[in-house]
Every structure is written in structure tokens, then in C-alpha cells.
């Protein structure tokens, strides 16, 4: 037991030894001040070069509120509709189709990105042409495909396999390196879509077109079912109204044929009564169809407003760049730390070799 205690005591570091060890290291690093100074200057120079030659990245951002529809209003409307025998369940929209994370994935889809890329940037260029130009994609992919010979302005159904591949690969690059879709606060329904690019004009145009395309696709998809129901009910209402007008005309003609019918002869008024019953029955049907049509119109209107834009990109866009002073500072610090670590392990290695 005593031997074990003695062994434990021999392995303790005293404060004096710690101070001596620290002083030894400080003296060692101080003796290398010329190396550290030279490395610091070199790091500052490299940082300055990076800040000068690295192009700034522009950020075009759009934020909007995703509107899920007036579910409370639709609940009241369904209650009122049930009183007249109308089931709004079959007329409902697709309110759960693109909620939350689903619409965020829609922004990342190949279809939406491809449609945005094939939209015009100006009178002479498409957005994909602009992207290929400033990213020099034609030179980077020269060994795989000849992009200069491709015309992306032709209809998409006329694209070759190579053209479709280029569009998909460019969309993939944008999705992985330029596109950012996120919720600043998970508790809110605000979604922010941002494009990071070296080309300021391209970033703004692509962001606006992408948001517009997704907005339109979302609106059409969410109101597609209610729109189809509305069109069917409108067609039915028009058909019943036409039959009602014909019945009213037939009733008037039958009445004109026997203007002063003898009340003692019932057979003389049979045709007139038949026509009157047709008018009453058709009128009742038309009244119900019109009720359903008005309810469907309200339902369709409730589903129409889908995205409310809060902020849209405006020139000048936000810049993300390395300032000269910042670049020099971080260049010197990073390269200096790397040198200190290298010197530390170098001395540890020499000490180990000497002890061996």
C-alpha cells in the first residue's frame, strides 16, 4: 500500500513544473518568431488575394405566408349546406396537399426548377443560358456534351436526351448550391426562398420567376377539384335553365290554344296542366342546382388566395463577400495557427526521439 502511494505521488505535477513547462514552450515559440512573422505575413497576403479575386455572392430572397384556407368558414358552410341536402365533402379542395414541408419540397422539384430555367431572362437569353454563361458550364462539361449547339428555346417536348440531361443537371446544381428554402420560425407559416449567385441580375430574375411559377402551380392544383365541380354545376344550371325556358314557352302555347276553356270540360285543360307541372318541377330542380352552384362558388373563392408575398428581392441585393481587412485578418490567423500546431508536434517528435 505504501509503495502504491509513493508511486502515485511521484507522478504528480507540481505548480513549479507546470510553470517551467509553460515557460519552455513560450521560449520555444518566441525563438521561432521569424517563422511565425513570415507565416503571418504570408497568410495576410493570401487572405488579401482571396478577398480581391473571390467574387461576391448576391442573395435574392422572397418571403411569403402560406395560406391554408378558411377551415372555420368552410365548417360553417358545410353545416348550412347540409340543411339543404348538399354534401360539400365532394366539393372540397386539396387543402392538405401542399401544406408545410410539402410546398418547400415543391420548390426543390426538378419540374419547378426546370420551368424557371427555361423562362426568358431578357429578349436574347433564357435563364439557363445566363447560368451556363457566368458559371462557364459549357467549358466544364465540354468533354461530356456540346452545349453550344443546343437551343433551349424550342418546346420542351422537342428536347433531345442531352438537352433534358443538361436541364436536370443544372437544376441539381441550383438545388444543392444556390437554392435555400426554409422556415425562419417553425411555429409560423412564413416561408423564405433565397437564391445565392455570383450574378446579381440572374439571382433576382430566377427568384421571382421560381416563386411565381410555384405560386401559380399551387393555386391551380389546390383549386382544381373545386373548379371542376364549379364547371359541372354551372353546366347543369345552364341545361336546366334551358329546359325551364322551353317548359315556360310550351305552357304559354298550351294556354293560348284554349284561352277561354269551359270549366265543365276538364279534358280541354289537360295539356295546359301538364305543361304547368313541367314548369313547376323544372323550376324546383333549377332552384336546387342554383343553391349548389352558389355554395360551390363560395368554396372555390375560399380556396383561391394561396400565397401572400411579404418581401420580394430588390436592387441592390444583399452581398456576401470577404472584405479586405477581414480576409487579411483570418488569413494570418488561420495560417499562423496551422504553423503553431506544426511547430508543436515537431518539437514533441524531437523530444521523443531524444528520450528514446
Secondary structure, 3 states (H helix, E strand, C coil): CHHHHHHHHHCCCCHHHHHHHHHHHHHHHHHCHHHHHHHHHHHHHHHHHHHHHCCCEEEEEEEEEECCCCHHHHHHHHHHHHHCCCCHHHHCCCCCCCCCHHHHHHHCCHHHHHHHHCCECCCCCEHHHHHHHHHCHHHHCCCCCCHHHCCCCCCHHHCCHHHHHHHHHHHHHHHHHHEEEECCCCCCCEEEEEEEECCHHHHHHHHHHHHHHHHHHHHHHHCHHHHHHHHHHHHHHHHHHHHHHHHHHHHHHHHHHCCCCCCCCHHHHHHHHHHHHHHHHHHHHHHHHHHHHHHHHHHHHHHHCCEEEEECCCCCCEEECCCHHHHHHHHHHHHHHHHHHHHHHHHHHHHHHHHC
